Amino acid sequence: MDKKTEFFTAKRVAILGVMTAVAYLLTLVSFPIFPVAPFLKLDFSFAVMLLVGYMLGPLSATIVALVVNLLGSIGSLGGITGAVANTSTAIVFVVVPALLYKFKKGFKWVVLVLVLCSILEIVVALIANRYINYPLYFKDLAKSQFEIHFWFLVAFNAIKCVSNGLITILLYKRLKNLLGKFL
């Protein structure tokens, strides 16, 4: 059996499908947290992606992130541009910890990596917003709007990372035991 066949088992594909659907549904249940920037909507899809990454590995987390963001881009104003920005932050916050988890397990390492990846995610989100999203949405006003929203972007992404990280930590053991029965 080759590597592709080993990875894409019927059980794994089914679990990836269910987890992708859950993550996508969570993007639909998003809500703004700052009235001055109502386009910054918090959702908890990164928690599902992190859980997939920790349980099934970084490739699985990447697949879920790509599919969720592709589905989210269909019919949206920003289209693929917004999906690219969100996928880049998902890669940093979800795939990097999943990859490192393969080599170093334990609660302290998970928390440390999530803190470091949260900081990195904030930086990537700022860059993606400044050079991708804001020019798309605000056109000539992109720079000034970015400056106005800068601290809201920082706070929003910090809240997003902390909340998704906490949900992941709280659910990990329960879901690992449940999924262990299926894999």
ZAKEMAR-151193 format. One record per residue: residue in three letters; x, y, z of N, C-alpha, C, O in turn. Coordinates in pm, whole numbers, plus 50000, padded with zeros to 5 digits. Layout:
<pts>
ala, X, Y, Z, X, Y, Z, X, Y, Z, X, Y, Z
...
</pts>
This chain:
<pts>
met, 50084, 49883, 50000, 50000, 50000, 50000, 50089, 50124, 50000, 50182, 50134, 50080
asp, 50062, 50219, 49911, 50145, 50339, 49907, 50095, 50443, 50008, 49989, 50426, 50068
lys, 50172, 50550, 50025, 50143, 50654, 50125, 50006, 50719, 50103, 49934, 50744, 50199
lys, 49971, 50748, 49975, 49842, 50811, 49946, 49727, 50722, 49992, 49631, 50769, 50052
thr, 49738, 50594, 49962, 49633, 50500, 49998, 49622, 50489, 50150, 49512, 50480, 50203
glu, 49736, 50490, 50219, 49735, 50484, 50364, 49670, 50608, 50424, 49598, 50598, 50523
phe, 49695, 50724, 50366, 49642, 50848, 50420, 49493, 50862, 50393, 49417, 50895, 50483
phe, 49451, 50836, 50270, 49312, 50857, 50231, 49228, 50730, 50251, 49169, 50677, 50156
thr, 49223, 50684, 50374, 49135, 50571, 50404, 48991, 50623, 50410, 48968, 50743, 50424
ala, 48897, 50533, 50398, 48755, 50574, 50401, 48721, 50641, 50534, 48648, 50740, 50537
lys, 48773, 50587, 50643, 48745, 50646, 50774, 48802, 50787, 50785, 48734, 50878, 50833
arg, 48925, 50805, 50741, 48989, 50936, 50751, 48916, 51038, 50663, 48893, 51151, 50705
val, 48881, 50998, 50543, 48809, 51089, 50452, 48675, 51126, 50512, 48633, 51241, 50504
ala, 48606, 51029, 50573, 48476, 51057, 50637, 48493, 51155, 50753, 48416, 51249, 50766
ile, 48594, 51133, 50836, 48619, 51223, 50949, 48657, 51362, 50899, 48611, 51462, 50952
leu, 48741, 51368, 50796, 48778, 51498, 50738, 48654, 51569, 50683, 48640, 51691, 50699
gly, 48567, 51496, 50620, 48444, 51555, 50566, 48356, 51612, 50676, 48305, 51724, 50665
val, 48338, 51534, 50782, 48254, 51581, 50894, 48319, 51702, 50961, 48250, 51801, 50988
met, 48447, 51696, 50987, 48516, 51808, 51054, 48518, 51932, 50965, 48507, 52044, 51015
thr, 48532, 51914, 50836, 48527, 52028, 50744, 48389, 52091, 50747, 48377, 52214, 50750
ala, 48287, 52009, 50748, 48149, 52061, 50754, 48126, 52138, 50884, 48066, 52245, 50883
val, 48173, 52083, 50994, 48158, 52152, 51124, 48232, 52285, 51122, 48178, 52387, 51165
ala, 48356, 52284, 51072, 48434, 52408, 51067, 48366, 52511, 50977, 48360, 52629, 51011
tyr, 48315, 52467, 50864, 48247, 52560, 50773, 48121, 52616, 50837, 48094, 52736, 50828
leu, 48043, 52531, 50902, 47922, 52578, 50969, 47955, 52681, 51077, 47880, 52776, 51098
leu, 48067, 52661, 51145, 48108, 52758, 51247, 48145, 52894, 51186, 48131, 52997, 51251
thr, 48192, 52893, 51061, 48220, 53022, 50995, 48090, 53097, 50967, 48090, 53220, 50961
leu, 47982, 53025, 50949, 47852, 53088, 50923, 47790, 53146, 51049, 47702, 53231, 51042
val, 47836, 53099, 51165, 47786, 53148, 51293, 47889, 53246, 51350, 47929, 53236, 51466
ser, 47930, 53339, 51268, 48028, 53438, 51312, 47956, 53564, 51359, 47841, 53589, 51321
phe, 48024, 53641, 51441, 47963, 53762, 51494, 48070, 53869, 51515, 48183, 53837, 51551
pro, 48034, 53996, 51492, 48129, 54104, 51512, 48149, 54131, 51661, 48056, 54115, 51741
ile, 48270, 54170, 51698, 48296, 54201, 51840, 48332, 54348, 51861, 48333, 54395, 51975
phe, 48361, 54420, 51753, 48391, 54562, 51763, 48295, 54640, 51672, 48300, 54624, 51550
pro, 48208, 54722, 51729, 48114, 54798, 51646, 48183, 54888, 51542, 48128, 54910, 51434
val, 48301, 54938, 51573, 48370, 55026, 51479, 48425, 54950, 51359, 48455, 55009, 51256
ala, 48439, 54819, 51373, 48490, 54734, 51264, 48402, 54610, 51253, 48446, 54500, 51286
pro, 48277, 54627, 51208, 48184, 54513, 51207, 48221, 54401, 51109, 48164, 54292, 51115
phe, 48315, 54429, 51020, 48359, 54327, 50926, 48453, 54226, 50991, 48481, 54121, 50933
leu, 48503, 54257, 51109, 48587, 54162, 51183, 48494, 54072, 51264, 48449, 54109, 51372
lys, 48467, 53954, 51209, 48371, 53864, 51271, 48442, 53742, 51329, 48518, 53674, 51261
leu, 48414, 53717, 51455, 48474, 53606, 51527, 48397, 53478, 51498, 48274, 53474, 51504
asp, 48470, 53374, 51468, 48411, 53240, 51457, 48510, 53142, 51520, 48624, 53177, 51550
phe, 48464, 53021, 51538, 48546, 52923, 51608, 48591, 52807, 51519, 48617, 52697, 51567
ser, 48601, 52834, 51390, 48643, 52729, 51296, 48788, 52688, 51315, 48824, 52574, 51288
phe, 48873, 52781, 51362, 49014, 52746, 51382, 49028, 52638, 51490, 49122, 52559, 51485
ala, 48935, 52633, 51587, 48941, 52530, 51691, 48922, 52392, 51628, 48993, 52297, 51663
val, 48828, 52381, 51536, 48805, 52253, 51468, 48929, 52216, 51385, 48972, 52101, 51386
met, 48984, 52314, 51315, 49103, 52289, 51234, 49220, 52245, 51322, 49296, 52155, 51285
leu, 49236, 52309, 51439, 49342, 52270, 51532, 49321, 52127, 51582, 49415, 52049, 51588
leu, 49198, 52095, 51617, 49169, 51959, 51663, 49204, 51857, 51556, 49263, 51753, 51585
val, 49166, 51886, 51433, 49201, 51797, 51321, 49352, 51784, 51310, 49405, 51674, 51292
gly, 49422, 51896, 51320, 49567, 51894, 51309, 49634, 51812, 51418, 49727, 51736, 51390
tyr, 49587, 51826, 51541, 49645, 51750, 51651, 49613, 51601, 51642, 49695, 51517, 51678
met, 49493, 51570, 51595, 49451, 51430, 51594, 49491, 51356, 51466, 49527, 51238, 51471
leu, 49486, 51425, 51352, 49510, 51357, 51224, 49634, 51407, 51151, 49673, 51350, 51049
gly, 49696, 51512, 51203, 49820, 51561, 51144, 49805, 51689, 51063, 49694, 51731, 51032
pro, 49919, 51750, 51030, 49917, 51879, 50962, 49859, 51876, 50821, 49798, 51974, 50778
leu, 49875, 51766, 50749, 49817, 51758, 50615, 49664, 51762, 50623, 49599, 51828, 50542
ser, 49609, 51691, 50718, 49463, 51691, 50737, 49414, 51831, 50773, 49311, 51876, 50722
ala, 49486, 51900, 50860, 49449, 52036, 50899, 49455, 52130, 50778, 49371, 52218, 50762
thr, 49555, 52111, 50695, 49569, 52192, 50574, 49451, 52170, 50481, 49395, 52265, 50426
ile, 49412, 52045, 50462, 49299, 52012, 50376, 49172, 52079, 50427, 49098, 52141, 50350
val, 49147, 52068, 50558, 49027, 52129, 50616, 49031, 52281, 50597, 48931, 52341, 50558
ala, 49145, 52343, 50626, 49157, 52489, 50611, 49133, 52533, 50467, 49063, 52631, 50443
leu, 49190, 52461, 50373, 49172, 52497, 50232, 49027, 52483, 50187, 48973, 52572, 50120
val, 48965, 52372, 50223, 48827, 52349, 50179, 48732, 52449, 50246, 48644, 52504, 50179
val, 48749, 52473, 50375, 48662, 52568, 50446, 48674, 52707, 50384, 48574, 52774, 50362
asn, 48797, 52750, 50357, 48816, 52883, 50300, 48772, 52891, 50155, 48726, 52996, 50110
leu, 48785, 52783, 50081, 48734, 52780, 49944, 48581, 52791, 49944, 48524, 52867, 49866
leu, 48517, 52716, 50032, 48371, 52725, 50044, 48328, 52865, 50088, 48228, 52918, 50040
gly, 48404, 52923, 50178, 48372, 53058, 50227, 48391, 53165, 50122, 48330, 53272, 50131
ser, 48474, 53139, 50023, 48500, 53240, 49920, 48392, 53242, 49813, 48379, 53341, 49740
ile, 48317, 53135, 49802, 48214, 53127, 49699, 48102, 53226, 49733, 48038, 53216, 49838
gly, 48080, 53319, 49645, 47973, 53416, 49663, 48003, 53531, 49755, 47916, 53614, 49780
ser, 48126, 53540, 49807, 48157, 53651, 49897, 48213, 53767, 49816, 48262, 53750, 49705
leu, 48206, 53886, 49874, 48253, 54007, 49807, 48401, 53997, 49773, 48442, 54030, 49661
gly, 48480, 53952, 49868, 48624, 53945, 49846, 48665, 53825, 49764, 48777, 53819, 49712
gly, 48574, 53729, 49753, 48604, 53609, 49676, 48731, 53542, 49721, 48753, 53525, 49841
ile, 48812, 53504, 49628, 48932, 53427, 49658, 49036, 53507, 49735, 49118, 53449, 49806
thr, 49034, 53639, 49723, 49132, 53722, 49793, 49116, 53710, 49944, 49215, 53695, 50015
gly, 48992, 53717, 49993, 48967, 53700, 50136, 49004, 53561, 50183, 49054, 53543, 50294
ala, 48978, 53462, 50099, 49012, 53325, 50133, 49163, 53305, 50143, 49210, 53230, 50228
val, 49237, 53371, 50056, 49384, 53361, 50061, 49435, 53418, 50193, 49521, 53358, 50259
ala, 49382, 53533, 50232, 49425, 53596, 50357, 49388, 53507, 50476, 49470, 53487, 50566
asn, 49266, 53454, 50478, 49223, 53370, 50589, 49297, 53236, 50590, 49328, 53183, 50697
thr, 49326, 53182, 50474, 49401, 53057, 50468, 49543, 53077, 50521, 49596, 52990, 50590
ser, 49604, 53190, 50488, 49741, 53215, 50536, 49744, 53224, 50688, 49839, 53176, 50751
thr, 49642, 53284, 50750, 49639, 53290, 50896, 49608, 53152, 50955, 49659, 53116, 51061
ala, 49524, 53076, 50886, 49494, 52941, 50933, 49619, 52852, 50929, 49642, 52773, 51020
ile, 49697, 52866, 50824, 49820, 52786, 50813, 49912, 52814, 50931, 49967, 52722, 50992
val, 49927, 52940, 50963, 50015, 52978, 51074, 49961, 52928, 51207, 50034, 52871, 51287
phe, 49832, 52951, 51231, 49775, 52919, 51362, 49736, 52772, 51378, 49727, 52724, 51491
val, 49714, 52701, 51269, 49665, 52563, 51277, 49770, 52462, 51234, 49797, 52366, 51307
val, 49828, 52482, 51119, 49918, 52381, 51063, 50053, 52379, 51135, 50108, 52271, 51161
val, 50106, 52494, 51167, 50236, 52498, 51236, 50229, 52425, 51371, 50315, 52342, 51398
pro, 50128, 52453, 51457, 50120, 52376, 51582, 50101, 52226, 51560, 50157, 52144, 51633
ala, 50021, 52190, 51459, 49999, 52048, 51430, 50128, 51980, 51388, 50155, 51867, 51426
leu, 50208, 52050, 51309, 50336, 51996, 51264, 50431, 51980, 51383, 50496, 51876, 51397
leu, 50440, 52082, 51466, 50530, 52074, 51582, 50483, 51970, 51683, 50565, 51910, 51753
tyr, 50352, 51948, 51691, 50296, 51851, 51784, 50341, 51708, 51752, 50348, 51623, 51841
lys, 50372, 51683, 51627, 50422, 51551, 51589, 50556, 51521, 51657, 50590, 51405, 51680
phe, 50632, 51627, 51688, 50766, 51609, 51743, 50773, 51633, 51894, 50858, 51576, 51963
lys, 50685, 51717, 51945, 50691, 51753, 52087, 50549, 51759, 52142, 50474, 51852, 52110
lys, 50513, 51662, 52223, 50379, 51657, 52280, 50385, 51705, 52425, 50494, 51724, 52481
gly, 50272, 51724, 52484, 50263, 51767, 52623, 50195, 51902, 52633, 50207, 51987, 52545
phe, 50123, 51920, 52744, 50042, 52040, 52764, 50125, 52168, 52757, 50084, 52265, 52694
lys, 50241, 52169, 52822, 50325, 52291, 52823, 50368, 52329, 52682, 50366, 52447, 52647
trp, 50406, 52230, 52602, 50449, 52258, 52464, 50333, 52307, 52378, 50350, 52399, 52297
val, 50217, 52247, 52397, 50099, 52289, 52320, 50068, 52435, 52351, 50045, 52514, 52260
val, 50066, 52471, 52479, 50036, 52610, 52518, 50142, 52705, 52465, 50109, 52810, 52409
leu, 50269, 52671, 52480, 50378, 52757, 52432, 50369, 52778, 52281, 50382, 52890, 52233
val, 50347, 52670, 52207, 50338, 52681, 52062, 50216, 52763, 52022, 50223, 52843, 51929
leu, 50103, 52744, 52090, 49984, 52823, 52059, 50006, 52971, 52086, 49958, 53055, 52010
val, 50077, 53004, 52191, 50107, 53145, 52220, 50196, 53204, 52111, 50170, 53312, 52059
leu, 50301, 53131, 52076, 50393, 53179, 51971, 50323, 53190, 51836, 50344, 53286, 51762
cys, 50241, 53091, 51804, 50170, 53094, 51675, 50060, 53200, 51675, 50024, 53251, 51569
ser, 50007, 53233, 51791, 49910, 53342, 51799, 49976, 53474, 51763, 49920, 53554, 51688
ile, 50094, 53496, 51815, 50169, 53619, 51783, 50200, 53622, 51634, 50183, 53725, 51568
leu, 50247, 53510, 51581, 50278, 53501, 51438, 50152, 53520, 51353, 50157, 53585, 51248
glu, 50040, 53464, 51397, 49914, 53479, 51324, 49872, 53625, 51319, 49823, 53672, 51216
ile, 49890, 53697, 51428, 49855, 53840, 51432, 49939, 53916, 51329, 49887, 54002, 51258
val, 50066, 53886, 51323, 50155, 53953, 51226, 50111, 53921, 51083, 50101, 54010, 50999
val, 50084, 53793, 51056, 50041, 53753, 50921, 49906, 53818, 50887, 49886, 53863, 50775
ala, 49816, 53823, 50983, 49685, 53886, 50960, 49700, 54035, 50929, 49632, 54087, 50841
leu, 49788, 54102, 51001, 49811, 54245, 50974, 49865, 54265, 50833, 49821, 54355, 50761
ile, 49960, 54183, 50793, 50017, 54194, 50658, 49910, 54164, 50553, 49896, 54237, 50455
ala, 49835, 54056, 50574, 49730, 54019, 50477, 49623, 54127, 50467, 49576, 54158, 50357
asn, 49585, 54183, 50580, 49485, 54290, 50576, 49539, 54415, 50510, 49470, 54479, 50430
arg, 49661, 54452, 50541, 49717, 54575, 50486, 49735, 54566, 50334, 49707, 54662, 50262
tyr, 49783, 54452, 50287, 49820, 54443, 50146, 49723, 54363, 50058, 49734, 54367, 49936
ile, 49627, 54291, 50118, 49531, 54216, 50038, 49389, 54266, 50061, 49325, 54318, 49969
asn, 49340, 54252, 50184, 49199, 54283, 50210, 49166, 54431, 50203, 49069, 54470, 50138
tyr, 49244, 54513, 50268, 49210, 54656, 50271, 49216, 54722, 50133, 49127, 54800, 50100
pro, 49317, 54694, 50052, 49312, 54751, 49917, 49191, 54704, 49836, 49137, 54779, 49756
leu, 49150, 54580, 49858, 49033, 54528, 49787, 48906, 54600, 49830, 48826, 54642, 49747
tyr, 48888, 54613, 49960, 48763, 54668, 50011, 48760, 54820, 50017, 48658, 54882, 49987
phe, 48872, 54882, 50054, 48874, 55027, 50077, 48938, 55107, 49965, 48938, 55230, 49968
lys, 48992, 55037, 49866, 49052, 55102, 49747, 49155, 55208, 49787, 49254, 55177, 49852
asp, 49131, 55334, 49750, 49227, 55443, 49776, 49239, 55478, 49924, 49336, 55541, 49965
leu, 49143, 55439, 50003, 49144, 55469, 50146, 49208, 55357, 50229, 49204, 55361, 50352
ala, 49266, 55259, 50163, 49318, 55140, 50231, 49416, 55175, 50343, 49403, 55124, 50454
lys, 49513, 55259, 50313, 49615, 55290, 50413, 49555, 55360, 50534, 49584, 55323, 50648
ser, 49473, 55460, 50510, 49415, 55535, 50623, 49319, 55447, 50704, 49317, 55455, 50827
gln, 49240, 55364, 50637, 49149, 55275, 50708, 49226, 55170, 50789, 49187, 55134, 50900
phe, 49335, 55122, 50732, 49417, 55026, 50804, 49474, 55089, 50931, 49476, 55026, 51037
glu, 49519, 55212, 50920, 49572, 55283, 51038, 49464, 55302, 51143, 49491, 55289, 51262
ile, 49343, 55334, 51101, 49233, 55351, 51195, 49200, 55219, 51265, 49173, 55218, 51385
his, 49204, 55110, 51192, 49164, 54979, 51245, 49279, 54897, 51302, 49256, 54787, 51353
phe, 49399, 54947, 51296, 49517, 54869, 51333, 49500, 54797, 51467, 49515, 54675, 51474
trp, 49468, 54870, 51573, 49460, 54808, 51706, 49339, 54717, 51719, 49340, 54622, 51797
phe, 49234, 54746, 51643, 49119, 54655, 51642, 49158, 54523, 51576, 49116, 54416, 51620
leu, 49238, 54531, 51471, 49286, 54410, 51404, 49373, 54327, 51498, 49360, 54205, 51504
val, 49461, 54394, 51571, 49548, 54324, 51666, 49463, 54257, 51774, 49480, 54138, 51802
ala, 49372, 54334, 51834, 49287, 54280, 51941, 49198, 54168, 51890, 49183, 54065, 51956
phe, 49138, 54187, 51773, 49051, 54086, 51716, 49125, 53955, 51696, 49076, 53849, 51737
asn, 49241, 53960, 51634, 49316, 53838, 51607, 49367, 53774, 51735, 49377, 53652, 51743
ala, 49400, 53854, 51835, 49440, 53799, 51965, 49322, 53725, 52029, 49338, 53614, 52080
ile, 49205, 53788, 52027, 49085, 53724, 52082, 49052, 53597, 52005, 49018, 53494, 52065
lys, 49063, 53603, 51874, 49034, 53485, 51790, 49129, 53370, 51824, 49085, 53256, 51840
cys, 49257, 53399, 51836, 49354, 53294, 51866, 49336, 53238, 52006, 49338, 53116, 52024
val, 49318, 53324, 52104, 49302, 53278, 52243, 49175, 53194, 52256, 49178, 53086, 52315
ser, 49063, 53242, 52201, 48938, 53168, 52216, 48943, 53034, 52143, 48900, 52933, 52198
asn, 48996, 53032, 52022, 49007, 52905, 51948, 49107, 52811, 52015, 49085, 52690, 52018
gly, 49215, 52865, 52068, 49314, 52784, 52139, 49255, 52721, 52265, 49278, 52604, 52292
leu, 49179, 52801, 52342, 49117, 52749, 52465, 49014, 52641, 52434, 49009, 52539, 52502
ile, 48933, 52663, 52334, 48834, 52563, 52294, 48904, 52433, 52255, 48860, 52324, 52293
thr, 49011, 52445, 52181, 49087, 52326, 52139, 49141, 52251, 52259, 49128, 52128, 52267
ile, 49201, 52323, 52351, 49259, 52259, 52470, 49151, 52190, 52552, 49172, 52080, 52604
leu, 49036, 52255, 52565, 48927, 52198, 52644, 48864, 52074, 52579, 48819, 51984, 52649
leu, 48860, 52070, 52447, 48794, 51959, 52376, 48887, 51846, 52334, 48841, 51737, 52303
tyr, 49017, 51870, 52333, 49111, 51777, 52273, 49099, 51635, 52329, 49080, 51540, 52253
lys, 49110, 51619, 52459, 49110, 51484, 52518, 48979, 51411, 52489, 48980, 51293, 52455
arg, 48868, 51482, 52502, 48738, 51418, 52479, 48726, 51370, 52334, 48684, 51257, 52309
leu, 48762, 51457, 52240, 48749, 51419, 52099, 48854, 51317, 52058, 48828, 51232, 51972
lys, 48972, 51323, 52117, 49075, 51225, 52083, 49028, 51085, 52120, 49047, 50990, 52044
asn, 48967, 51072, 52237, 48916, 50941, 52279, 48804, 50895, 52187, 48799, 50777, 52150
leu, 48714, 50985, 52150, 48603, 50950, 52062, 48654, 50910, 51923, 48614, 50807, 51870
leu, 48741, 50993, 51866, 48792, 50962, 51732, 48882, 50838, 51734, 48891, 50767, 51634
gly, 48947, 50813, 51845, 49033, 50694, 51857, 48955, 50566, 51831, 49011, 50467, 51785
lys, 48826, 50568, 51862, 48743, 50452, 51839, 48714, 50429, 51690, 48687, 50317, 51647
phe, 48720, 50537, 51613, 48689, 50529, 51471, 48812, 50506, 51383, 48800, 50448, 51275
leu, 48927, 50550, 51427, 49048, 50536, 51344, 49124, 50409, 51372, 49227, 50383, 51310
</pts>
